[in-house]
Amino acid sequence: MCGFVGYVSNEKEQLVRNQKKLVQKMNQSIVHRGPDEEGYYVDESISLGFRRLSIIDIENGHQPLSYEEERYWIIFNGEVYNYIELRDELVIKGYTFQTDSDTEVILATYAEYKEKITAKLRGMFAFVIWDKQEKTFFGARDQFGIKPFYYAIEDEGLYVSSEKKAILSVIGNKELDQVALQNYLTFQYVPSSNTLHKTIKELPPGHYITKKENEEMIITKYWQADFRPVKNTETIFAEKIKNSLYDSIEKHMRSDVTVGSFLSGGIDSSIIVAIAKEFNPKLKTLSVGFEREGYNEINLAEETAEELKVENFSYTITAQEFMDEFPKFVWHMDDPLADPAAVPQFFLSKLARKHVKVALSGEGADELFGGYGIYNEPHSLRLFANTGRVTNYAINYLARLMPEGVKGKSFLLRGTTSLEKRYVGNAKIFDEVEKKKILTNYNLNYPYKAVTETLYQQTIGYSPIDRMQLIDINTWLSGDLLSNADRTTMAHALELRTPFLDKEVFKVAQQIPANLRIANGTTKYILRKAVEGIVPDNVLYRKKLGFPVPIRHWLKDEMYDWALKIINDSQTDHLLNKKYVVDLLNKHRVGKIDHSRKIWVMLTFMVWHRVYVEDKEEFLIEPLSYAVKQ
């Protein structure tokens, strides 16, 4: 796992004068992604920088790397798990190699297939290839968006990087994107290809960039997630899933350094650990929890580790530590990510890095195999399908008149609201009515459903469960889970690998009918069947816990003064109605309604604004001075 930066200049003389200084400044901001070494390549057209975390071919895998007598140059972040097989194919075609790295295999594959390279790669990747002979820039991001890829088009040229902060360090235009902020309040992350800075974009998953010298940049989609259910027996589906997981996990464990695995009390990480330990019986597992009853999965993780006969290391997080480290977490995330579960993963990565250099994790299992309880909703709301439009409209109108917190209100509202309007992904924090009260500059032309509208149009005729899962794969997965996974692990120079998010595993998952993903009131039904006898039954059918974080309780007690100080000190009055936010905090503290997720969205943005806009370095470097001492 590594980090890259690059700059393609439109002004040759400027590049010659400033090339090394510019990329060095960009590269310095992502040292955490690759502390082992740095490298640079500069010619009259392009300037590339790289930070390396050595995982494969430690002696020879230096970057930027060249191929074919320095015609092709690459900077690459990620891992290609089928590089051995690709290399063998290319050797037959006459290609030769000087290293054992997957990076050189990517270059040779590009030399052979050019833009069609993405169809050949199995792994997680973001990379830039410069063809010095053809003066062509090519950049690509993996299908699911496991690895990040940012870019900015300025008058002077094109900037690219693994993290947004690298581009921010050198460009002049840092205007905030009001629409992105508006969407953030609903999704708890910035969706789509936007960021909170207007000029900086994120290359979407499954896309690549091409740019020839003196020509406009072109972005092309090369892959789109889709479900294509086929008829088959449970037994056959289960066997296909099991085989694909064994194959994926084996390949994800290819490394020249120690590989471990995250382990919670849930099924996804347990599946990975159960299979991974067959390839490495000395597998190390890592777990974290909180010092509050009901929010500590460490005991469950330790029980699972004992049953699977693997070593486990754990750490208990305190509320004070949570507050102390929060500004650092926000800085590493680039854009605000208000998923409370992201912060414990920051601590988990810190723990893991003390024991391993690579860790496996279960991201993607829920989205591919139907693991969220909300996917049961179409079944629970089926009675509203026959009540008629007029009746549903009347029920919806009356439900809106009911006071907040009244039992049944949410059920009636969801049942009488179309899927396209009610479901925009796993997180839906603020609706349009409340955003009008919070934002000083609300734009009614950009409601939250505009983000998912195209996806719903593309899935007309699909089952409701298929549509919900595809919404999550195309928004929540990359925008929240994978962004969190990359930044929290890279903050501690830890490489994270996600075996469920493998193109071969997805080929199996996309064939499974919705009624086998969600069946008999059970989520991930067929996935559980596939690993029966591999994962202990008491773990396999354990209720999904997620990554519980006690912010509901903390914001009433230990974190109340801390949160209030963040709100009062924040210089966001021109953007937000801070009085409304304070009222939310106070209502949460004394009332029965849980506003913690809404408050967390606001706190995360305010801390982000302080770090990235107000530029309060002391807030980042010395967070203890800002935390409220108990």
C-alpha positions as CSV (number, residue, x, y, z in Angstrom):
1,M,0.0,0.0,0.0
2,C,1.4,3.3,-1.0
3,G,0.6,6.8,-2.1
4,F,1.2,8.8,-5.3
5,V,1.1,12.4,-6.6
6,G,1.4,13.7,-10.2
7,Y,1.3,16.8,-12.3
8,V,0.8,17.1,-16.0
9,S,1.7,20.7,-17.0
10,N,0.1,22.8,-19.7
11,E,3.1,25.2,-19.5
12,K,6.4,23.5,-20.2
13,E,8.6,26.3,-19.0
14,Q,6.7,26.3,-15.7
15,L,7.2,22.6,-15.2
16,V,10.9,22.8,-15.8
17,R,11.2,25.6,-13.2
18,N,9.0,24.1,-10.4
19,Q,8.7,20.4,-11.1
20,K,10.7,18.9,-8.2
21,K,9.6,21.5,-5.6
22,L,5.9,21.0,-6.5
23,V,5.8,17.2,-6.3
24,Q,8.0,17.1,-3.2
25,K,5.5,19.4,-1.4
26,M,2.6,17.2,-2.5
27,N,4.4,14.0,-1.6
28,Q,5.3,15.3,1.9
29,S,1.6,15.5,2.8
30,I,1.1,11.8,2.3
31,V,4.3,10.4,4.1
32,H,2.0,8.3,6.3
33,R,0.9,6.2,3.2
34,G,4.5,5.1,2.5
35,P,7.1,5.7,5.1
36,D,9.6,3.2,3.7
37,E,10.8,5.3,0.8
38,E,10.1,8.0,-1.7
39,G,10.7,8.4,-5.4
40,Y,10.3,10.8,-8.3
41,Y,10.3,11.0,-12.1
42,V,10.3,14.2,-14.1
43,D,10.5,14.9,-17.8
44,E,9.5,17.8,-20.0
45,S,5.8,16.9,-19.8
46,I,5.0,15.2,-16.5
47,S,6.2,15.1,-12.9
48,L,5.5,12.1,-10.7
49,G,6.0,11.4,-7.0
50,F,5.6,8.3,-4.9
51,R,5.6,7.1,-1.2
52,R,6.2,3.4,-0.7
53,L,5.0,0.9,1.9
54,S,7.0,-2.2,0.9
55,I,4.8,-5.4,0.7
56,I,5.8,-7.4,-2.4
57,D,9.4,-7.6,-3.8
58,I,10.7,-5.4,-1.1
59,E,14.2,-5.2,-2.7
60,N,13.2,-4.3,-6.2
61,G,9.6,-2.8,-6.1
62,H,10.7,0.9,-6.2
63,Q,8.6,3.5,-7.9
64,P,8.2,5.4,-10.1
65,L,9.0,2.3,-12.2
66,S,9.8,2.2,-15.9
67,Y,9.4,-0.5,-18.5
68,E,10.4,-1.0,-22.2
69,E,13.6,1.1,-22.1
70,E,11.9,3.8,-20.1
71,R,9.0,4.3,-22.5
72,Y,6.4,3.6,-19.8
73,W,6.4,5.0,-16.3
74,I,4.1,4.1,-13.4
75,I,3.0,5.2,-10.0
76,F,0.7,2.6,-8.4
77,N,-1.2,2.2,-5.1
78,G,-2.7,-1.1,-4.4
79,E,-2.2,-4.8,-5.0
80,V,-2.9,-7.0,-8.1
81,Y,-3.6,-10.5,-6.8
82,N,-3.4,-12.3,-10.1
83,Y,-0.1,-10.8,-11.1
84,I,1.7,-14.2,-11.1
85,E,-0.8,-15.6,-13.5
86,L,-0.7,-12.4,-15.7
87,R,3.1,-12.5,-15.7
88,D,3.1,-16.1,-16.9
89,E,0.7,-15.2,-19.7
90,L,2.9,-12.2,-20.7
91,V,6.1,-14.3,-20.7
92,I,4.5,-16.6,-23.2
93,K,3.9,-13.5,-25.4
94,G,7.5,-12.6,-25.2
95,Y,7.6,-10.0,-22.4
96,T,10.5,-10.0,-19.9
97,F,10.7,-8.8,-16.3
98,Q,13.5,-7.4,-14.2
99,T,11.6,-7.6,-10.8
100,D,9.1,-9.8,-9.0
101,S,6.7,-7.0,-8.4
102,D,3.1,-6.7,-9.4
103,T,3.9,-3.1,-10.5
104,E,6.1,-4.2,-13.4
105,V,3.4,-6.7,-14.4
106,I,0.9,-3.8,-14.7
107,L,3.2,-1.9,-17.0
108,A,3.8,-4.9,-19.2
109,T,0.0,-5.6,-19.3
110,Y,-0.6,-2.0,-20.3
111,A,2.0,-2.3,-23.0
112,E,0.1,-5.2,-24.4
113,Y,-3.5,-4.2,-23.9
114,K,-3.5,-0.4,-23.4
115,E,-6.9,0.9,-22.1
116,K,-8.2,-2.7,-21.9
117,I,-5.9,-3.4,-19.0
118,T,-8.6,-2.9,-16.5
119,A,-10.4,-6.1,-17.6
120,K,-7.2,-8.1,-16.9
121,L,-6.5,-6.9,-13.4
122,R,-7.8,-8.6,-10.3
123,G,-7.2,-6.6,-7.2
124,M,-7.4,-3.1,-5.7
125,F,-5.7,-0.4,-7.5
126,A,-5.3,3.3,-8.4
127,F,-2.4,4.0,-10.8
128,V,-1.0,6.4,-13.3
129,I,0.9,5.3,-16.4
130,W,2.8,7.8,-18.6
131,D,3.7,6.7,-22.1
132,K,6.7,8.9,-22.9
133,Q,6.7,8.0,-26.6
134,E,3.0,8.7,-27.3
135,K,2.8,11.5,-24.7
136,T,-0.3,9.8,-23.2
137,F,-1.4,9.9,-19.6
138,F,-3.5,7.0,-18.4
139,G,-5.0,6.6,-14.9
140,A,-7.4,4.0,-13.5
141,R,-9.3,3.1,-10.3
142,D,-10.5,-0.4,-9.3
143,Q,-14.0,-1.6,-9.8
144,F,-15.3,-1.1,-6.3
145,G,-13.2,2.0,-5.4
146,I,-11.0,0.3,-2.8
147,K,-8.1,2.6,-3.5
148,P,-8.6,6.4,-3.9
149,F,-7.8,8.6,-6.9
150,Y,-8.2,12.4,-6.8
151,Y,-7.7,14.9,-9.5
152,A,-8.0,18.6,-10.2
153,I,-8.0,20.4,-13.5
154,E,-6.4,23.9,-13.2
155,D,-5.3,26.3,-15.9
156,E,-1.7,25.4,-15.4
157,G,-2.3,21.6,-15.7
158,L,-3.7,18.4,-14.2
159,Y,-3.0,17.3,-10.7
160,V,-3.6,13.7,-9.4
161,S,-3.0,12.1,-6.0
162,S,-4.0,9.3,-3.6
163,E,-5.3,11.9,-1.1
164,K,-7.0,15.2,-1.6
165,K,-4.7,17.0,0.9
166,A,-1.8,16.6,-1.5
167,I,-3.6,18.6,-4.2
168,L,-4.8,21.1,-1.6
169,S,-1.2,21.8,-0.6
170,V,-0.4,23.3,-4.0
171,I,-3.5,24.7,-5.7
172,G,-4.8,28.2,-5.2
173,N,-8.6,27.7,-5.6
174,K,-9.9,26.2,-2.4
175,E,-13.6,27.3,-2.7
176,L,-16.1,25.1,-0.8
177,D,-18.7,23.2,-2.8
178,Q,-22.1,24.1,-1.2
179,V,-24.0,21.3,-3.0
180,A,-21.5,18.8,-1.7
181,L,-22.0,20.1,1.8
182,Q,-25.8,19.9,1.4
183,N,-25.5,16.2,0.3
184,Y,-23.1,15.5,3.1
185,L,-25.7,16.4,5.7
186,T,-27.9,13.6,4.4
187,F,-25.4,10.9,3.5
188,Q,-22.8,11.6,6.3
189,Y,-20.2,11.5,3.6
190,V,-19.8,13.5,0.4
191,P,-21.4,11.3,-2.3
192,S,-20.7,10.9,-6.0
193,S,-17.4,12.1,-7.5
194,N,-17.5,15.4,-5.7
195,T,-15.5,16.6,-2.7
196,L,-16.1,19.6,-0.4
197,H,-13.6,21.6,-2.5
198,K,-15.1,22.6,-5.9
199,T,-12.0,22.1,-8.0
200,I,-11.0,18.7,-6.6
201,K,-12.9,15.6,-7.8
202,E,-12.6,11.9,-7.1
203,L,-12.4,9.5,-10.0
204,P,-15.4,7.2,-9.6
205,P,-14.9,3.4,-9.1
206,G,-14.7,1.5,-12.3
207,H,-13.4,4.4,-14.4
208,Y,-10.2,5.5,-16.1
209,I,-8.7,8.7,-17.3
210,T,-6.9,9.3,-20.6
211,K,-5.2,12.5,-21.6
212,K,-3.0,13.1,-24.6
213,E,-0.6,16.0,-24.7
214,N,-2.4,19.3,-25.7
215,E,-5.8,17.5,-25.6
216,E,-8.7,17.5,-23.2
217,M,-8.9,14.8,-20.5
218,I,-11.4,12.0,-21.0
219,I,-13.1,9.9,-18.3
220,T,-14.4,6.5,-19.3
221,K,-16.5,4.0,-17.3
222,Y,-15.2,0.5,-17.8
223,W,-17.3,-1.4,-15.2
224,Q,-20.7,-1.2,-13.6
225,A,-22.0,-3.4,-10.7
226,D,-25.1,-5.3,-11.7
227,F,-27.2,-8.3,-10.5
228,R,-28.0,-11.0,-13.0
229,P,-29.9,-13.7,-11.0
230,V,-29.9,-17.2,-12.4
231,K,-31.8,-20.3,-11.3
232,N,-29.8,-22.9,-9.4
233,T,-30.1,-24.9,-6.2
234,E,-29.0,-23.7,-2.8
235,T,-26.3,-26.4,-2.7
236,I,-24.7,-25.3,-6.0
237,F,-24.8,-21.6,-5.0
238,A,-23.3,-22.4,-1.6
239,E,-20.5,-24.4,-3.2
240,K,-19.7,-21.7,-5.7
241,I,-19.5,-19.1,-2.9
242,K,-17.3,-21.2,-0.8
243,N,-14.9,-21.9,-3.6
244,S,-14.7,-18.3,-4.7
245,L,-14.0,-17.2,-1.1
246,Y,-11.2,-19.8,-0.6
247,D,-9.6,-18.7,-3.9
248,S,-9.9,-15.0,-3.1
249,I,-8.6,-15.2,0.5
250,E,-5.6,-17.3,-0.7
251,K,-4.7,-14.7,-3.2
252,H,-5.3,-11.8,-0.8
253,M,-2.7,-13.4,1.5
254,R,0.1,-13.2,-1.1
255,S,2.7,-11.0,0.6
256,D,6.4,-10.8,1.6
257,V,5.4,-9.5,5.0
258,T,3.2,-10.7,7.9
259,V,-0.6,-10.8,7.2
260,G,-3.2,-10.6,10.0
261,S,-6.9,-10.0,10.1
262,F,-9.4,-7.8,11.8
263,L,-11.9,-9.8,14.0
264,S,-15.1,-8.4,15.4
265,G,-17.9,-10.5,16.9
266,G,-19.6,-10.7,13.5
267,I,-19.9,-13.2,10.7
268,D,-17.9,-11.4,7.9
269,S,-14.5,-11.1,9.7
270,S,-15.1,-14.6,11.2
271,I,-15.5,-16.1,7.7
272,I,-12.2,-14.5,6.6
273,V,-10.3,-15.6,9.7
274,A,-11.7,-19.2,9.5
275,I,-10.5,-19.6,6.0
276,A,-7.3,-17.6,6.3
277,K,-6.1,-19.7,9.2
278,E,-6.2,-22.7,6.9
279,F,-3.5,-21.1,4.8
280,N,-1.7,-19.6,7.9
281,P,-2.4,-21.4,11.2
282,K,-0.4,-18.7,13.0
283,L,-2.7,-15.9,11.8
284,K,-2.8,-12.9,14.1
285,T,-6.2,-11.3,14.7
286,L,-7.0,-7.8,16.0
287,S,-10.1,-6.4,17.9
288,V,-11.2,-3.2,19.7
289,G,-14.1,-2.3,21.9
290,F,-15.3,0.4,24.3
291,E,-15.3,0.6,28.1
292,R,-19.1,0.7,28.2
293,E,-21.5,-2.2,28.8
294,G,-23.2,-3.2,25.6
295,Y,-20.6,-1.6,23.3
296,N,-17.7,-4.0,23.7
297,E,-17.3,-6.8,21.2
298,I,-13.9,-7.8,22.5
299,N,-15.3,-10.7,24.5
300,L,-17.2,-12.0,21.4
301,A,-14.0,-11.6,19.3
302,E,-11.9,-13.4,21.9
303,E,-14.4,-16.3,22.0
304,T,-14.4,-16.5,18.3
305,A,-10.6,-16.5,18.2
306,E,-10.5,-19.2,20.7
307,E,-12.9,-21.4,18.8
308,L,-11.0,-20.8,15.6
309,K,-7.7,-21.4,17.4
310,V,-6.0,-18.1,16.4
311,E,-4.1,-15.5,18.4
312,N,-6.0,-12.4,19.2
313,F,-4.8,-8.9,20.3
314,S,-7.4,-6.4,21.6
315,Y,-7.6,-2.8,22.8
316,T,-10.3,-1.0,24.8
317,I,-11.0,2.6,23.7
318,T,-12.0,5.3,26.3
319,A,-14.2,8.3,25.6
320,Q,-11.2,10.6,26.4
321,E,-9.0,8.9,23.8
322,F,-11.9,9.2,21.3
323,M,-12.0,13.0,21.8
324,D,-8.2,13.3,21.8
325,E,-7.7,11.5,18.5
326,F,-10.7,12.8,16.7
327,P,-9.0,15.8,15.0
328,K,-6.2,13.6,13.7
329,F,-8.9,11.2,12.4
330,V,-10.6,14.0,10.6
331,W,-7.4,15.2,9.0
332,H,-6.6,11.8,7.6
333,M,-10.1,11.4,6.1
334,D,-9.6,14.4,3.7
335,D,-13.4,15.1,3.6
336,P,-15.7,14.8,6.6
337,L,-16.9,11.2,7.2
338,A,-19.4,11.1,10.1
339,D,-19.8,7.4,10.4
340,P,-19.2,6.7,14.1
341,A,-17.8,3.3,13.3
342,A,-14.9,4.8,11.3
343,V,-13.2,6.2,14.5
344,P,-12.8,2.8,16.2
345,Q,-11.3,1.5,13.0
346,F,-8.7,4.2,13.4
347,F,-7.7,2.7,16.7
348,L,-7.9,-0.8,15.4
349,S,-5.5,0.1,12.6
350,K,-3.1,1.6,15.2
351,L,-3.2,-1.6,17.2
352,A,-2.8,-3.8,14.1
353,R,0.3,-2.0,12.9
354,K,2.1,-3.0,16.1
355,H,1.8,-6.7,15.0
356,V,1.4,-6.9,11.2
357,K,1.9,-4.9,8.1
358,V,-1.1,-6.2,6.2
359,A,-4.6,-7.0,7.5
360,L,-7.7,-8.6,6.0
361,S,-11.1,-7.2,6.6
362,G,-14.8,-8.0,5.7
363,E,-15.9,-4.9,3.8
364,G,-18.3,-5.6,1.0
365,A,-19.9,-8.8,2.3
366,D,-23.1,-7.0,3.3
367,E,-23.5,-5.2,0.0
368,L,-22.8,-8.2,-2.1
369,F,-24.7,-10.9,-0.1
370,G,-27.5,-8.9,1.5
371,G,-26.3,-8.3,5.0
372,Y,-28.2,-5.3,6.3
373,G,-31.4,-5.6,8.2
374,I,-32.9,-2.7,6.1
375,Y,-33.0,-5.1,3.1
376,N,-35.9,-6.9,4.9
377,E,-37.9,-3.7,4.6
378,P,-39.6,-4.5,1.2
379,H,-41.0,-7.6,2.9
380,S,-42.2,-5.8,6.0
381,L,-43.9,-3.1,4.0
382,R,-45.6,-5.3,1.5
383,L,-49.1,-4.6,2.9
384,F,-48.9,-1.1,1.7
385,A,-48.6,-2.3,-1.9
386,N,-52.3,-3.1,-2.1
387,T,-53.8,-0.1,-0.2
388,G,-53.9,2.2,-3.2
389,R,-52.3,5.6,-4.0
390,V,-55.1,7.7,-2.5
391,T,-55.2,5.7,0.8
392,N,-51.4,5.8,1.1
393,Y,-51.3,9.5,0.5
394,A,-53.9,10.0,3.3
395,I,-51.9,7.7,5.7
396,N,-48.7,9.6,4.8
397,Y,-50.3,12.9,5.5
398,L,-51.7,11.8,8.9
399,A,-48.3,10.2,9.9
400,R,-46.5,13.5,9.3
401,L,-48.9,15.2,11.8
402,M,-47.9,12.7,14.5
403,P,-45.3,14.0,17.1
404,E,-41.7,12.8,16.8
405,G,-41.0,9.7,18.7
406,V,-44.5,8.3,18.5
407,K,-44.3,4.5,17.9
408,G,-45.4,3.5,14.4
409,K,-44.9,6.9,12.8
410,S,-41.7,5.8,11.0
411,F,-43.3,2.6,9.8
412,L,-46.3,4.5,8.3
413,L,-44.1,7.1,6.6
414,R,-41.8,4.4,5.1
415,G,-44.7,2.3,3.9
416,T,-46.3,5.1,2.1
417,T,-43.2,6.5,0.5
418,S,-41.7,5.1,-2.7
419,L,-38.4,3.2,-2.5
420,E,-36.8,5.9,-4.7
421,K,-37.6,8.6,-2.2
422,R,-37.1,6.7,1.1
423,Y,-33.9,4.8,0.4
424,V,-30.7,6.5,-0.5
425,G,-28.4,4.2,1.2
426,N,-27.5,2.9,4.7
427,A,-27.3,6.4,6.2
428,K,-30.0,9.0,5.8
429,I,-29.4,11.7,8.4
430,F,-31.0,15.0,7.6
431,D,-34.0,15.4,5.2
432,E,-34.6,18.5,3.0
433,V,-36.9,20.1,5.5
434,E,-34.3,20.1,8.3
435,K,-31.5,21.0,5.9
436,K,-33.3,24.2,5.1
437,K,-33.2,25.1,8.8
438,I,-29.5,24.3,9.2
439,L,-27.9,25.7,6.1
440,T,-27.6,29.4,5.5
441,N,-27.5,28.8,1.7
442,Y,-29.8,25.9,0.9
443,N,-30.3,25.1,-2.8
444,L,-33.7,23.4,-3.5
445,N,-32.5,22.3,-6.9
446,Y,-30.3,19.6,-5.3
447,P,-32.4,17.4,-3.0
448,Y,-30.7,14.2,-1.7
449,K,-32.6,11.9,-4.1
450,A,-30.9,13.5,-7.1
451,V,-27.7,11.6,-6.0
452,T,-29.4,8.2,-6.5
453,E,-31.9,9.1,-9.2
454,T,-29.9,7.9,-12.1
455,L,-29.2,4.6,-10.3
456,Y,-32.9,4.0,-9.8
457,Q,-33.6,4.8,-13.5
458,Q,-31.0,2.2,-14.5
459,T,-32.6,-0.5,-12.2
460,I,-36.3,-0.2,-13.2
461,G,-37.8,-3.7,-13.2
462,Y,-35.3,-5.1,-10.7
463,S,-36.5,-6.5,-7.3
464,P,-36.5,-3.9,-4.5
465,I,-33.7,-5.8,-2.7
466,D,-31.5,-5.7,-5.8
467,R,-32.1,-2.0,-6.2
468,M,-31.2,-1.3,-2.6
469,Q,-28.0,-3.3,-2.7
470,L,-27.0,-1.6,-6.0
471,I,-27.6,1.8,-4.4
472,D,-25.3,0.8,-1.5
473,I,-22.6,-0.7,-3.8
474,N,-22.5,2.5,-5.9
475,T,-22.7,5.0,-3.0
476,W,-22.3,3.8,0.6
477,L,-19.6,1.2,-0.1
478,S,-17.1,3.5,-1.8
479,G,-18.2,6.8,-0.2
480,D,-18.2,5.6,3.4
481,L,-16.9,2.1,4.1
482,L,-13.9,2.0,1.7
483,S,-13.0,5.6,2.2
484,N,-12.9,4.8,5.9
485,A,-11.0,1.6,5.4
486,D,-8.3,3.2,3.3
487,R,-7.7,6.4,5.4
488,T,-7.8,4.8,8.8
489,T,-5.4,2.1,7.9
490,M,-3.1,4.3,5.8
491,A,-2.9,6.7,8.7
492,H,-0.9,4.0,10.5
493,A,1.0,2.7,7.4
494,L,-1.1,-0.5,7.4
495,E,-2.2,-2.2,4.2
496,L,-5.9,-3.4,4.3
497,R,-7.2,-6.1,2.0
498,T,-10.9,-6.9,1.4
499,P,-11.3,-10.4,0.1
500,F,-15.1,-10.1,-0.4
501,L,-14.5,-7.3,-2.8
502,D,-12.9,-9.5,-5.4
503,K,-14.1,-9.5,-9.1
504,E,-14.4,-13.3,-9.0
505,V,-16.4,-13.3,-5.8
506,F,-18.7,-10.7,-7.3
507,K,-19.3,-12.8,-10.4
508,V,-20.8,-15.5,-8.1
509,A,-22.7,-13.0,-5.9
510,Q,-24.4,-11.2,-8.8
511,Q,-26.0,-14.5,-10.0
512,I,-27.7,-15.2,-6.6
513,P,-31.5,-14.4,-6.6
514,A,-32.6,-11.9,-4.0
515,N,-34.7,-14.5,-2.2
516,L,-31.6,-16.5,-1.4
517,R,-29.7,-13.4,-0.1
518,I,-32.6,-12.5,2.2
519,A,-34.6,-15.5,3.3
520,N,-36.6,-16.7,6.2
521,G,-36.0,-13.4,7.9
522,T,-32.2,-14.0,7.8
523,T,-29.7,-11.7,6.1
524,K,-26.9,-13.2,4.0
525,Y,-28.8,-16.5,4.0
526,I,-26.9,-18.2,1.3
527,L,-23.5,-16.9,2.5
528,R,-24.1,-18.5,5.9
529,K,-25.1,-21.7,4.2
530,A,-21.8,-21.6,2.2
531,V,-19.6,-21.6,5.3
532,E,-21.5,-24.0,7.5
533,G,-19.0,-26.3,9.0
534,I,-16.2,-23.7,8.5
535,V,-17.4,-21.1,10.9
536,P,-18.9,-22.3,14.3
537,D,-22.7,-22.2,14.3
538,N,-22.9,-19.9,17.3
539,V,-20.9,-17.3,15.4
540,L,-22.5,-17.9,12.0
541,Y,-26.0,-17.2,13.2
542,R,-25.1,-14.5,15.7
543,K,-27.2,-11.3,15.4
544,K,-25.5,-8.6,13.4
545,L,-23.9,-6.0,15.7
546,G,-22.1,-3.7,13.3
547,F,-19.5,-1.7,15.0
548,P,-21.4,-0.2,18.0
549,V,-20.1,3.1,19.2
550,P,-21.6,4.6,22.4
551,I,-21.9,8.2,21.1
552,R,-25.6,8.2,22.1
553,H,-24.5,8.0,25.7
554,W,-21.3,9.9,25.5
555,L,-22.9,13.0,24.0
556,K,-25.2,13.1,27.0
557,D,-22.4,12.7,29.5
558,E,-18.6,12.6,28.8
559,M,-18.7,14.3,25.5
560,Y,-21.3,17.0,26.1
561,D,-19.0,19.8,27.1
562,W,-16.5,18.8,24.4
563,A,-19.2,18.9,21.7
564,L,-20.6,22.2,22.9
565,K,-17.2,23.8,22.8
566,I,-16.6,22.6,19.2
567,I,-19.9,24.1,18.2
568,N,-19.4,27.4,19.9
569,D,-15.8,27.8,18.7
570,S,-16.5,26.8,15.1
571,Q,-16.2,29.6,12.6
572,T,-19.0,28.2,10.4
573,D,-21.7,30.8,11.1
574,H,-21.7,31.8,7.5
575,L,-22.6,28.2,6.5
576,L,-24.7,26.8,9.4
577,N,-27.3,27.8,11.9
578,K,-25.3,27.0,14.9
579,K,-28.1,27.7,17.3
580,Y,-30.1,24.9,15.7
581,V,-27.1,22.5,16.3
582,V,-26.8,23.5,20.0
583,D,-30.6,22.9,20.4
584,L,-30.2,19.4,18.9
585,L,-27.4,18.7,21.4
586,N,-29.4,19.9,24.4
587,K,-32.6,18.1,23.3
588,H,-30.5,14.9,22.9
589,R,-29.0,15.4,26.4
590,V,-32.4,15.7,28.2
591,G,-34.9,14.0,25.9
592,K,-35.8,10.5,24.8
593,I,-35.2,11.0,21.1
594,D,-31.8,10.0,19.9
595,H,-30.2,12.9,17.9
596,S,-26.6,11.5,18.2
597,R,-26.1,10.7,14.5
598,K,-27.3,14.2,13.5
599,I,-25.0,15.8,16.1
600,W,-22.1,13.7,15.0
601,V,-22.5,14.8,11.4
602,M,-22.4,18.5,12.5
603,L,-19.4,18.0,14.9
604,T,-17.4,16.1,12.2
605,F,-18.0,18.9,9.7
606,M,-17.1,21.6,12.2
607,V,-13.8,19.9,13.2
608,W,-13.1,19.4,9.5
609,H,-13.7,23.1,8.8
610,R,-11.4,24.0,11.7
611,V,-8.6,21.7,10.4
612,Y,-8.9,22.4,6.6
613,V,-10.5,25.8,6.3
614,E,-9.6,27.7,9.5
615,D,-6.2,26.0,9.3
616,K,-5.8,25.6,13.0
617,E,-2.7,23.5,13.1
618,E,-2.4,23.5,16.9
619,F,-5.9,21.8,17.0
620,L,-4.5,19.0,15.0
621,I,-1.0,18.6,16.5
622,E,-2.1,19.1,20.1
623,P,-5.7,17.8,20.4
624,L,-5.4,17.3,24.1
625,S,-5.5,21.1,24.5
626,Y,-8.9,21.1,22.9
627,A,-10.4,18.1,24.7
628,V,-12.4,18.7,27.8
629,K,-10.7,17.2,30.9
630,Q,-12.9,15.3,33.2
